[in-house]
């Protein structure tokens, strides 16, 4: 019974006030600079999440997600796509590494991609 009492605390979402009711379309939040100057050839590389706020990857026990990393590269077989090897560390102690092999379609709109 004691463990059951902690369950509601794990189910509470951390949503700041003022969150939109639905996700905005990419072009609604994209700056004019990105719309006009984005160069996909300068996009490739390794990115680390340093300004952390993502409720899908909680930093508290039992998940303890940290060290999020994304390695973006051209798709080797299809120039209309790119690869994104996303990884994070999670779990108690030293944790375990999870790697997600993601792919995104490159659209006709600069800096806007469709993931799958």
Number of C-alpha atoms within 10 A of each C-alpha: 5 6 6 7 8 10 10 8 8 10 8 8 10 10 9 6 6 6 8 7 6 6 8 9 9 12 14 8 8 13 10 10 8 14 14 11 10 15 12 13 9 7 13 15 12 13 13 14 13 10 6 13 11 12 10 8 16 17 16 13 11 11 14 16 22 20 13 19 18 20 16 19 18 19 15 9 8 10 10 12 19 21 20 22 15 18 18 20 19 23 16 13 7 8 14 12 14 12 14 11 11 15 19 18 17 17 12 9 13 16 18 18 16 10 13 7
